[in-house]
Amino acid sequence: MPAPISISPNEHEWIKQYLQETYNITVVDTFDCQALSNAILKYNGTKISCSTFRRLFDLVPNPKSQSRFILNAFAFAVGFKNWELFRQHVTNFDTNVINQNIQIYSQQLPNCSFLILDTIKKLPVTTWLGGYQLQSVIAIAIENKDFDLLKEVVQIPFEIENQKVYEHLVIAFQTFYFQAVKNNEAVIDFITNSLNRSVLLQKCLLQAYVDEKQLEDFLGKWLDAIQENTLYDLLLFKNLLLCQKAFYNQDSAKAKDYLAIALQKLEESAFEIHPILKARIGVWEQILNIDLEKLNTFFNSLNNPFDKADFAVIACRLLWTFQEDIVPISFLEQIVIKEFPPVKDFFQKGRYNMLVLTLAIHFYLKNEFPQAKEYFALYSSTTLGYDIVNVNFYYPWIEKLERL
């Protein structure tokens, strides 16, 4: 029988992190180990026992060595052909090495730009660690006004269709948003000049940080810079927000023009449109064209509970902001909170959290205060997800609900 292969502490931590992030399971007990075993068998076809994971996650004594068969199974479960390739990956991306390269870049030592760009291209952005490492580099580049490096970064072909990569890049790119809010003109101009050619910026910044308060400021400027439909829904997204901007400025005719363009883009689209965009269309059809059925039709077309939550939260906030009368919204009565599946990640938790707050507001408006209080009890002020950019809308409602 082949001798067991020892695992270094660094390899041990990395394989645990990759397994947990790949399957959205945080392992703290035997139940989690069994859940991880089941998930890998279901989605990857690899059979690894619960007891093996109990040893890996130190729930029982762990000899710090495994058979080659088990190590290859671990590696295959997280997308590598075998353990040797995973081990090479870990060696290349040892956290200390990456941090060293970031320090070299921070100090602007010779050839540091080539080194840091090569490091960025190889960052493990399928993990939160890689996302935060990229965020750190972007922050340093902005501080150093190194827009030549940033031009390269926003053109790297990261696999953004992978949800894990996308979520981590959204966090990595948030420094651009923070600097824009602080009116950093150099950053605002960099994004303006780069948006039309960078799918990364379009998807991980523009569509991820929709701070509607900034439509008269940098967000409006960024939208104006978009001319090409490099993402299938980009021009639809753009014209819906410009519709909102025009309506806010009391130019209903111009708002209707933008809505007409958005509806044309919707008709031309060969792809399923995101629930948030459906919500925006339904709201402006109701407000501008007095179409009272579109919202309900869109809502009834959704099956996934989190799609319904996306739709409901955005639609209600817009209606309660721009519709002349603030009234309860009928489709909310169809949402059954108990039917929601377990929340898997921070963004789902944030959307669920804002949904229960939305339901609390809805029942408050109906003067059904016991139900409003019941839903508000489910709300957590610490988990806002993407809605944090528009959280000021909710503060007056929260104050009212707190007095119940």
Secondary structure, 3 states (H helix, E strand, C coil): CCCCEECCHHHHHHHHHHHHHHCCCCCCCHHHHHHHHHHHHHHHCCCCCHHHHHHHCCCCCCCCEECHHHHHHHHHHCCCCCHHHHHHHHHHCCHHHHHHHHHHHHCCCCCHHHHHHHHHHCCCCCCHHHHHHHHHHHHHHHHCCCHHHHHHHCCCCCCCCCHHHHHHHHHHCHHHHHHHHCCCHHHHHHHHHHHHHCHHHHHHHHCCCCCHHHCCCHHHHHHHHCCCCCCCCHHHHHHHHHHHHHHHCCCHHHHHHHHHHHHHHHHHCCCCCCHHHHHHHHHHHHHHHCCCCHHHHHHHCCCCHHHHHHHHHHHHHHHHHHCCCCCCCHHHHHCCHHHCCCCCCHHHHHHHHHHHHHHHHHHHHCCCHHHHHHHHCCCCCCCCHHHHHHHHHCHHHHHHHHCC
